[in-house]
Amino acid sequence: MSRIERACSGHRMNAHVRALCAGLAIATGFVNITPARADESPFNAPLVWETGPTPPPPTLSPTIPPRAASRVAPSLQPSIDSGRQARYDPLIASAANAFRLDAGLLHAIVRTESGYDASAVSSKGAIGLMQVMPATGRRFGFEDLRDPRENLSAGAAYLKWLLDRFGNDLELALAAYNAGENAVERYGSSIPPFPETRRYVETVIARFRNSQPQAQPTYEMRSAQKASPALRTSKTGEDGNRQAAILLTPLELLEKAGSLMLSAPPNPKSSVP
């Protein structure tokens, strides 16, 4: 006989104790309780213990709810069809050349914004490959944003304007492309604390860097410099001007520290006279 059976098998239990025992037994799934007579409540009738195996726990469905599935990080979503990407390579290269931008950067933005879907329209009304708002397109002289060439030109023109406005700081320019330049300025020329905007900046930069890991970057990362100088490195040209700055991953920091240690001249052994 179990502890529950011994505790609850007395014949002089009052109603409260009887109810407590019945509730405990039912809640734990240890026993099934049936009244001795059909017209009696389980909480008033003598308890009849039917000990049996504990039922298995309910199984949980692994299906992701539709809303949660729509919020899966871009890096975890299915890869873009290479044929769809190749279709717009010439147009992206042309827009990048016209506005003196890196084609790899435009590819990273297009992939993040629309997945190379020229017919994409957001709930806020942004249109096409680079998800340009109609007012932004008109601002830079482009009306037909459903045309891929016009859309890429409008997005590239806006991005170039943002880079010029924020001192060639790629992080701030991307944050402004996502949240608007006024939002960046409202937060003291820094990335606004919007989760969507922060994820957007990180995703675009990661895709840009992955597209050309060996290439020298041509954009500043001033917000990263403010956060931690150890996260940055820079290349200085012959004219003494800083030409590039990039974020360093922890692995890159270790490799850089190791190379500095290997390249350092050995200290001469000191001799005691």
C-alpha positions in Angstrom: 0.0 0.0 0.0 1.3 3.4 -1.0 1.7 6.4 1.3 -1.3 8.0 -0.4 -3.4 4.9 0.2 -2.4 4.6 3.8 -3.1 8.3 4.5 -6.4 8.3 2.8 -7.8 4.9 3.7 -9.2 5.8 7.1 -13.0 5.6 7.6 -13.3 8.7 9.8 -12.0 11.4 7.4 -14.1 14.5 7.3 -15.2 16.1 4.0 -12.2 18.4 3.7 -9.7 15.6 4.1 -11.6 13.3 1.8 -11.7 16.0 -0.9 -8.0 16.7 -0.4 -7.1 13.1 -0.8 -9.3 12.7 -3.9 -7.9 15.8 -5.5 -4.3 14.7 -4.8 -4.8 11.2 -6.2 -6.5 12.5 -9.3 -4.0 15.3 -9.9 -1.0 12.9 -9.6 -2.6 10.3 -11.8 -1.7 7.6 -9.3 -5.2 6.2 -9.0 -8.7 6.3 -10.4 -11.5 7.0 -7.9 -15.0 5.8 -8.4 -18.0 6.3 -6.0 -19.3 3.2 -4.2 -22.8 4.0 -5.4 -23.8 5.6 -8.7 -25.7 8.4 -7.0 -22.8 9.5 -4.8 -20.2 12.2 -5.5 -16.6 11.0 -5.5 -15.9 13.5 -2.7 -18.6 12.2 -0.4 -18.7 8.4 -1.1 -16.2 5.9 0.3 -13.1 5.8 -1.8 -12.4 2.8 -3.9 -8.8 2.7 -5.0 -8.0 1.3 -8.4 -4.2 1.4 -8.6 -2.9 1.4 -12.2 0.1 2.5 -14.3 0.8 6.2 -14.6 -0.6 7.5 -18.0 2.1 8.7 -20.4 2.6 12.4 -20.8 0.9 14.1 -23.7 3.1 14.5 -26.8 3.8 18.0 -28.1 3.6 18.9 -31.7 6.9 20.2 -33.2 5.0 22.4 -35.6 6.0 26.0 -35.5 3.0 28.4 -35.3 2.6 30.5 -38.5 3.5 33.8 -36.7 6.6 32.3 -35.2 7.6 30.7 -38.5 7.4 34.1 -40.1 9.8 35.5 -37.6 12.6 33.0 -38.4 15.9 34.8 -38.7 16.9 35.5 -42.4 20.1 33.4 -41.9 17.9 30.4 -41.1 15.5 30.8 -44.0 15.8 28.7 -47.2 18.6 29.9 -49.5 17.8 32.1 -52.5 17.5 30.5 -55.9 20.8 31.2 -57.7 19.0 31.6 -61.0 16.8 34.4 -59.6 19.9 36.1 -58.2 21.9 35.8 -61.4 19.0 37.3 -63.3 19.6 40.6 -61.6 23.4 40.6 -61.5 23.8 43.0 -64.5 21.3 45.5 -63.2 22.8 45.4 -59.7 26.3 45.9 -61.1 25.0 48.8 -63.2 23.3 50.5 -60.3 26.4 50.0 -58.1 28.7 51.5 -60.7 26.4 54.5 -61.3 26.4 55.5 -57.7 29.9 54.3 -56.8 28.8 51.6 -54.5 29.9 48.0 -54.0 27.8 45.5 -55.9 28.2 43.0 -53.1 26.6 45.5 -50.7 23.6 46.0 -53.0 23.3 42.2 -53.3 23.2 41.9 -49.5 20.5 44.5 -49.2 18.4 43.0 -52.0 18.6 39.6 -50.5 17.6 40.9 -47.1 14.9 43.2 -48.3 13.1 41.1 -50.9 14.9 37.8 -51.6 15.4 39.0 -55.2 11.6 39.2 -55.7 11.0 42.2 -57.9 7.2 42.0 -57.3 7.5 42.1 -53.5 5.3 44.7 -51.8 5.5 45.2 -48.0 2.6 45.9 -45.7 3.9 49.5 -45.4 4.0 49.9 -49.2 7.7 49.4 -49.9 8.1 48.1 -53.4 10.4 45.9 -55.4 13.9 44.5 -55.0 15.2 47.1 -52.6 11.8 47.8 -51.0 11.8 51.5 -51.8 8.9 53.6 -50.6 7.2 55.6 -53.3 7.9 58.9 -51.6 11.6 58.0 -51.5 11.6 57.0 -55.1 10.1 60.4 -56.1 12.5 62.2 -53.9 15.4 60.9 -56.1 13.5 61.1 -59.4 12.3 57.5 -59.8 8.6 56.8 -60.3 8.2 53.2 -61.7 9.5 51.2 -58.7 8.0 48.0 -60.1 10.6 48.2 -62.8 13.8 46.4 -61.5 16.2 48.9 -63.1 14.3 51.9 -61.6 14.0 50.2 -58.3 17.7 49.4 -58.0 18.6 52.9 -59.1 16.3 54.5 -56.5 17.5 52.2 -53.7 21.2 52.8 -54.7 20.7 56.6 -54.9 19.1 56.6 -51.4 21.8 54.4 -49.9 24.5 56.6 -51.4 22.9 59.7 -50.0 22.7 58.1 -46.6 26.4 57.1 -46.7 27.3 60.7 -47.5 25.0 62.1 -44.8 26.5 59.8 -42.1 30.1 60.1 -43.0 30.4 56.8 -44.9 29.4 54.9 -41.8 27.8 51.7 -43.2 26.1 50.7 -40.0 24.3 54.1 -39.6 23.5 54.2 -43.3 21.9 50.7 -43.1 20.0 51.6 -39.9 18.7 54.7 -41.7 17.7 52.7 -44.8 15.6 50.5 -42.5 14.2 52.9 -39.9 14.7 56.3 -41.6 17.4 58.9 -41.3 15.4 60.9 -38.7 15.3 57.9 -36.4 19.1 57.6 -36.5 19.6 61.3 -35.7 17.0 61.2 -33.0 19.1 58.7 -31.2 22.3 60.8 -31.4 23.6 59.4 -34.7 23.6 55.8 -33.5 21.7 52.7 -34.4 18.1 53.0 -33.0 17.2 50.5 -30.3 14.7 48.8 -32.5 15.2 45.0 -32.6 14.2 44.8 -36.2 16.7 47.5 -37.2 19.5 46.0 -35.3 18.9 42.6 -36.8 18.7 44.2 -40.2 22.1 45.9 -39.9 23.8 42.8 -38.6 22.2 40.6 -41.3 23.2 42.9 -44.2 26.8 43.4 -43.0 27.2 39.7 -42.4 26.0 38.9 -45.9 28.1 41.6 -47.4 31.2 40.3 -45.7 30.5 36.7 -46.6 30.1 37.6 -50.3 33.7 38.9 -50.5 35.7 37.8 -47.4 39.1 38.7 -48.9 38.1 42.1 -50.2 39.2 45.3 -48.4 36.1 47.2 -47.1 35.5 50.7 -48.1 33.1 51.9 -45.4 33.5 53.1 -41.8 32.0 51.5 -38.8 32.0 54.4 -36.3 29.4 53.0 -34.0 31.5 49.9 -33.5 34.5 52.2 -32.7 32.5 53.9 -30.0 31.5 50.5 -28.5 35.0 49.0 -28.3 38.2 50.0 -30.1 39.3 46.4 -29.8 36.6 45.4 -32.3 38.1 47.5 -35.1 41.2 47.7 -37.3 42.0 50.2 -39.9 44.2 50.4 -43.0 46.1 53.7 -43.6 47.1 54.6 -47.1 50.3 56.3 -48.3 48.6 59.7 -48.0 48.0 59.1 -44.3 44.2 58.9 -44.6 42.2 56.1 -43.2 40.9 54.1 -46.1 39.0 51.3 -44.4 37.8 50.0 -41.1 36.2 46.6 -40.4 34.8 44.7 -37.5 37.0 41.9 -36.1 35.5 38.6 -34.9 37.0 36.9 -31.8 38.8 34.4 -34.0 40.3 37.2 -36.1 41.4 39.0 -32.9 43.3 35.9 -31.8 44.9 35.4 -35.2 45.9 39.1 -35.3 47.4 38.8 -31.7 49.3 35.7 -32.7 50.7 37.3 -35.8 51.9 40.3 -33.8 53.6 38.0 -31.3 55.3 36.0 -34.0 56.5 39.1 -35.9 57.9 40.8 -32.7 61.7 40.8 -32.5 63.1 38.7 -29.7 64.3 40.5 -26.6 68.0 40.2 -26.1 69.0 38.3 -23.0 70.2 40.5 -20.3 73.5 39.7 -18.7 74.5 40.4 -15.2 78.0 41.9 -14.9 
